[in-house]
Amino acid sequence: MDTRDAGRFAGKVAVVTAGGAGIGAATAARFAREGAAVVIGDISGRRAAAVAEEIRVAGGRAVSIKMDAASAADVQGTLDLAIETFGRLDVVFNNAGLADPALIEDTSVESWKRVLDVCLTSTFLGIKLAVPPLRRAGGGAIVNTASISGLGGDIGMASYNAAKAGVINLTRAAAVEYASAGIRVSCVCPGAIDTRATELLASQRADELRRAHADAHPLGRLGRADEVAHAVLFLASGEASFITGAALVVDGGVTAKTGLPNMLAFAERR
């Protein structure tokens, strides 16, 4: 990473939750490369510190904090750290997520609540607590990580489907509530992205899951974390100054399909 060509976010301060790996880490690095000072929060303080150190070694500005994005106290502490360390707050990327696959009848109430807490309540807290400092700064941008699983249903993923659908509509509600304060709120809806989440979900069958995901995407592969980061930075930047309430799909074409069979294989030739 080279920070010498910093541009779009020069002088800005960004907070990234779940920034210790995957999409969060790629986005934090990209913010820093484009000039932002970055606060990296993660449930793993070790991973967050490692990402911050990589940014600093490359010449960027970053600090880290161990935080649970579903905890109001931890979210507030992370935002406070941004202001105390760098003097302001301009962008918040609410990126925390969790899936616990099971059929609805086999999903425990505890699992249901935890998935909604990590995916949806964390986003609510990130918006709620960021609004006052963003308003004081004269505006800013909030970007949330939703999913194409918030646009449709998946077998065994009901809690995740419900939580991510909630993130999308919470994003819209926040966008219309805070537009007059100069605060834009949008979300990204990734398809399958090649991150450590694959190992967490599939364990010994991770490679098989990767192949299945790749086959499901018209582009024929999984997405990369940096490809989602590009979309996040666009939504957070001045280039998206007339965009708010958007759900930007980054899915290699998955949601472009109806799922119906190829009709050319059945249609009579004329």
C-alpha positions in Angstrom: 0.0 0.0 0.0 1.3 3.4 -1.0 -0.2 6.5 0.6 1.7 9.0 -1.4 -1.1 9.5 -3.9 -3.8 10.2 -1.3 -6.7 12.1 -2.6 -10.4 11.7 -2.2 -10.2 11.4 1.6 -7.3 13.6 2.4 -8.0 15.3 5.8 -10.9 12.9 6.6 -11.4 10.5 9.4 -13.0 7.1 8.9 -14.2 4.5 11.3 -14.3 0.9 10.1 -16.0 -1.8 12.3 -15.1 -5.5 11.8 -12.0 -4.1 10.2 -9.6 -6.8 11.3 -10.0 -9.0 8.2 -11.8 -9.4 4.9 -13.9 -6.6 3.6 -13.2 -4.4 6.6 -9.5 -4.7 6.4 -9.5 -4.1 2.7 -11.6 -1.0 3.1 -9.6 0.4 6.0 -6.4 0.0 3.9 -8.1 1.7 0.9 -9.3 4.6 3.0 -5.8 5.1 4.3 -4.3 4.9 0.8 -6.7 7.7 -0.3 -5.6 9.9 2.6 -8.0 9.2 5.5 -7.0 8.6 9.1 -8.6 5.4 10.1 -9.9 3.9 13.3 -10.2 0.1 13.0 -12.5 -1.7 15.4 -12.8 -5.5 15.6 -13.9 -8.1 18.1 -10.3 -9.4 17.8 -8.1 -6.7 19.1 -5.1 -8.6 17.7 -6.4 -8.5 14.1 -7.4 -4.9 14.4 -3.9 -3.9 15.7 -2.3 -5.9 12.8 -4.2 -4.0 10.2 -3.5 -0.7 11.8 0.2 -1.5 12.0 0.3 -2.4 8.2 -1.3 1.0 7.4 1.2 2.9 9.6 4.2 1.0 8.1 3.0 2.1 4.7 2.9 5.7 5.8 -0.7 6.0 6.7 -2.5 7.1 9.9 -4.4 4.4 11.8 -5.3 3.3 15.3 -7.1 0.2 16.5 -9.5 -0.8 19.2 -11.0 -4.1 20.4 -14.8 -3.7 20.2 -18.0 -5.5 19.9 -20.1 -3.8 17.3 -23.3 -5.0 19.0 -22.3 -3.1 22.2 -23.4 0.5 22.5 -20.6 1.3 24.9 -18.0 -0.2 22.6 -19.4 1.6 19.5 -19.4 4.9 21.4 -15.8 4.2 22.6 -14.7 3.6 19.0 -16.2 6.9 17.8 -14.8 8.7 20.7 -11.3 7.3 19.9 -11.6 8.7 16.4 -12.4 12.2 17.7 -9.9 12.1 20.5 -7.1 10.9 18.2 -7.8 12.7 15.0 -10.1 15.5 16.0 -13.1 14.8 13.9 -15.4 12.1 12.3 -16.3 12.1 8.6 -17.1 8.5 7.6 -18.5 5.4 9.4 -18.4 2.0 7.8 -20.7 -0.4 9.7 -19.4 -3.7 8.6 -20.0 -6.3 11.3 -21.8 -9.5 10.4 -22.5 -13.0 11.5 -24.3 -16.1 10.1 -25.3 -19.2 11.9 -26.8 -21.6 9.4 -29.8 -23.7 10.4 -33.3 -24.3 9.3 -35.8 -22.0 11.0 -37.3 -24.8 13.1 -33.7 -25.7 14.3 -32.6 -22.1 15.0 -32.4 -21.3 18.7 -33.7 -18.1 20.1 -30.2 -17.3 21.3 -28.7 -17.8 17.9 -31.5 -15.7 16.3 -30.9 -12.8 18.7 -27.1 -13.0 18.3 -27.2 -12.8 14.5 -29.6 -9.9 14.6 -27.5 -8.2 17.2 -24.3 -8.5 15.3 -25.7 -7.7 11.8 -28.6 -5.3 12.5 -28.4 -3.9 16.0 -24.7 -3.1 15.3 -25.7 -1.1 12.3 -28.4 0.7 14.3 -25.9 1.7 16.9 -23.3 2.7 14.3 -25.8 5.1 12.8 -27.4 6.3 16.0 -24.2 7.2 17.7 -22.4 8.6 14.7 -25.1 11.1 13.8 -24.3 13.7 16.6 -20.6 14.0 15.7 -21.3 13.9 12.0 -23.9 16.6 12.4 -21.4 18.7 14.3 -18.9 18.3 11.5 -21.5 19.6 9.0 -22.3 16.3 7.5 -20.6 13.1 6.4 -21.3 9.6 5.1 -22.3 6.3 6.6 -22.0 3.1 4.7 -23.4 -0.2 5.9 -22.6 -3.8 4.9 -25.8 -5.5 3.8 -25.9 -8.5 1.5 -27.7 -9.9 -1.5 -29.1 -12.2 1.2 -31.1 -9.2 2.3 -32.7 -9.1 -1.1 -33.7 -12.7 -1.3 -34.0 -15.9 0.7 -31.5 -18.7 1.3 -32.0 -22.1 2.7 -30.6 -22.3 6.2 -29.9 -18.6 6.5 -33.2 -17.1 7.8 -31.7 -15.1 10.6 -29.0 -13.7 8.3 -31.6 -13.0 5.6 -33.8 -11.2 8.1 -31.0 -9.2 9.6 -29.5 -8.1 6.2 -32.9 -7.1 4.9 -33.3 -5.0 8.0 -29.9 -3.3 7.3 -31.2 -2.4 3.8 -34.4 -0.8 5.0 -32.7 0.8 8.1 -30.3 2.4 5.6 -33.2 3.9 3.7 -34.9 5.2 6.9 -31.7 6.8 8.1 -31.0 8.3 4.7 -34.3 10.2 4.6 -34.1 11.1 8.3 -30.6 12.7 8.1 -30.4 14.0 4.5 -31.2 17.5 5.8 -28.2 17.3 8.1 -25.9 16.6 5.2 -25.4 13.0 6.3 -25.7 10.4 3.5 -26.4 6.8 4.3 -26.1 3.9 1.9 -25.2 0.3 1.9 -23.4 -2.3 -0.2 -24.9 -5.7 -0.9 -22.1 -8.1 -1.7 -22.5 -11.6 -3.2 -20.1 -14.3 -2.1 -16.7 -12.8 -1.3 -13.6 -14.8 -0.8 -12.8 -14.1 2.9 -12.2 -16.1 6.1 -15.9 -16.3 6.5 -15.9 -19.3 4.1 -13.7 -21.3 6.5 -15.9 -20.3 9.5 -19.1 -21.4 7.7 -17.8 -24.6 6.0 -14.7 -25.7 7.9 -13.4 -28.8 6.1 -15.6 -28.2 3.1 -14.4 -24.6 2.5 -13.0 -25.3 -1.0 -16.2 -27.1 -2.0 -18.2 -24.1 -0.9 -16.0 -21.7 -2.8 -16.5 -23.8 -6.0 -20.3 -23.8 -5.4 -20.3 -20.0 -4.9 -18.2 -19.4 -8.0 -20.6 -21.5 -10.1 -23.6 -19.5 -8.8 -22.1 -16.2 -10.1 -22.4 -15.4 -13.8 -18.9 -14.0 -13.7 -17.7 -17.5 -12.7 -15.8 -16.6 -9.5 -16.1 -15.2 -6.0 -15.7 -11.5 -5.4 -12.6 -10.1 -3.7 -12.7 -8.0 -0.6 -11.0 -5.1 -2.4 -13.8 -5.1 -5.0 -16.3 -4.4 -2.2 -14.0 -1.8 -0.8 -14.1 0.1 -4.1 -17.8 0.3 -3.8 -17.7 1.4 -0.2 -15.3 4.2 -0.9 -17.3 5.4 -3.9 -20.5 5.7 -1.7 -18.5 7.5 1.0 -16.8 9.9 -1.3 -17.9 13.2 -2.9 -18.3 11.4 -6.1 -21.5 10.0 -4.7 -22.7 13.4 -3.4 -26.2 13.0 -4.8 -26.6 9.3 -3.7 -28.2 8.4 -0.4 -30.4 5.5 0.6 -28.9 3.3 -2.1 -28.3 -0.4 -1.9 -25.4 -1.0 -4.2 -25.2 -4.6 -5.4 -21.7 -6.0 -5.8 -22.5 -9.6 -6.6 -20.9 -10.8 -9.9 -24.4 -10.9 -11.5 -26.1 -13.3 -9.1 -29.2 -11.1 -8.6 -29.4 -10.4 -12.4 -30.6 -14.0 -12.8 -34.2 -15.3 -12.4 -32.9 -18.8 -11.6 -35.1 -20.3 -14.4 -33.4 -22.7 -16.8 -31.8 -21.7 -20.1 -34.8 -21.6 -22.4 -32.5 -22.0 -25.5 -32.1 -25.6 -24.5 -35.8 -26.2 -24.7 -37.1 -23.8 -27.4 -37.8 -25.2 -30.8 -35.5 -24.0 -33.5 -37.0 -21.7 -36.1 
